[in-house]
Amino acid sequence: MTQYMLSVHHRAGDPEPGEDEMQAAFKAVDAFNAKLTESGQWVFGGGLMPKETATVVDATKGDTTMTDGPFIEGKEWLGGFWVVELPDLDAALAMAQEASAACNGSVEVRPFQEG
C-alpha cells in the first residue's frame, strides 16, 4: 500500500459558491470522508483556513523571520487535502475523481516518498 496526498486547489477568478452550494459541498465531503474512514483508506485530512491566514517561518539563515501571508503569492492555492492509503496510482486517481466531485474543485494526486 502507498500513501497519496489528494490536494484541493482553488484558482483566482473562480466563482464564489453560494450558501446552498457550500452546504451541499460540506455534506458531500462529509460523506466522502465517511467512506474513506469506513474503508480503512483514511490516514489524515482537513480543510485549510483562507490563504491570508498563513504565516511563513524561515530559520534557514540563523535568524528566524516570520512573514504574514502565503509562501507564494499566486493565482492558485491549496484549500485542503486528504492523505489516503491505496494499493496503486490507478486507485488514487479513481479516489481523486470522487474527491473532486465531492468538494467541487480540482484535486492533485501525489504519492509520498517511501522509506
C-alpha positions in Angstrom: 0.0 0.0 0.0 1.1 3.5 -0.8 0.1 6.8 0.8 -1.1 9.5 -1.5 -1.9 13.2 -0.9 -5.1 14.3 -2.6 -4.9 18.1 -2.5 -7.7 20.5 -3.4 -6.7 23.6 -5.2 -8.5 26.9 -5.8 -8.0 29.4 -8.6 -8.3 33.2 -8.5 -11.4 34.2 -10.5 -13.3 31.0 -9.8 -16.9 32.0 -8.8 -17.5 32.1 -5.1 -20.1 29.4 -4.2 -23.4 30.5 -2.7 -24.5 29.3 0.7 -26.6 26.4 -0.7 -23.6 25.2 -2.8 -21.3 25.4 0.2 -23.7 23.4 2.3 -24.1 20.8 -0.4 -20.3 20.5 -0.8 -19.8 20.1 3.0 -22.4 17.3 3.0 -20.7 15.6 0.0 -17.3 15.9 1.6 -18.6 14.5 4.9 -20.0 11.5 3.0 -16.7 11.1 1.1 -14.7 11.3 4.4 -17.0 8.7 6.0 -16.4 6.3 3.0 -12.7 6.7 3.4 -12.8 6.1 7.1 -15.1 3.0 6.8 -12.9 1.5 4.1 -9.7 1.9 6.1 -8.2 4.2 3.4 -8.2 7.4 5.5 -4.9 8.5 7.1 -5.5 12.2 7.6 -7.1 15.2 6.0 -8.6 18.6 6.5 -9.7 21.8 5.0 -7.5 24.9 5.4 -8.4 28.4 6.5 -8.1 31.1 3.8 -4.6 31.7 2.4 -4.5 35.1 4.1 -4.2 33.4 7.5 -0.9 31.8 6.6 2.4 32.7 8.2 5.8 31.7 6.7 8.6 30.9 9.1 12.2 30.9 7.8 15.0 29.8 10.1 17.4 28.7 7.3 20.0 31.5 7.8 20.2 31.5 11.6 17.8 34.3 12.4 14.2 33.5 12.2 11.9 35.6 10.1 8.1 35.4 10.1 6.1 36.8 7.2 2.3 37.1 7.1 0.5 35.6 4.1 1.2 32.6 1.9 4.7 31.4 0.9 3.9 32.0 -2.7 1.7 34.8 -4.0 -0.1 33.1 -6.9 -3.3 32.7 -8.7 -3.8 29.2 -7.3 -3.7 28.0 -3.7 -4.1 24.9 -1.5 -7.5 24.7 0.1 -7.4 21.4 1.8 -6.2 17.8 1.5 -6.5 14.1 2.2 -3.8 11.6 2.9 -5.0 8.2 1.9 -3.6 4.7 1.7 -4.3 2.9 -1.5 -2.9 0.0 -3.5 -1.7 1.9 -6.5 -1.9 5.1 -8.6 -5.0 3.9 -10.5 -6.8 3.6 -7.2 -5.6 7.0 -6.2 -6.8 8.6 -9.4 -10.2 7.0 -9.1 -10.4 8.3 -5.5 -9.4 11.7 -6.7 -12.3 11.7 -9.1 -14.7 11.1 -6.2 -12.9 13.8 -4.1 -13.1 16.3 -6.9 -16.8 15.7 -7.3 -17.5 15.9 -3.6 -15.6 19.2 -3.0 -16.4 20.7 -6.4 -12.8 21.5 -7.1 -9.6 20.3 -8.8 -7.7 17.6 -6.9 -3.9 16.9 -7.4 -2.7 13.4 -6.7 0.9 12.8 -5.4 2.5 9.8 -3.8 4.6 10.1 -0.7 8.2 9.1 -0.8 8.7 5.6 0.5 11.1 4.7 3.3 
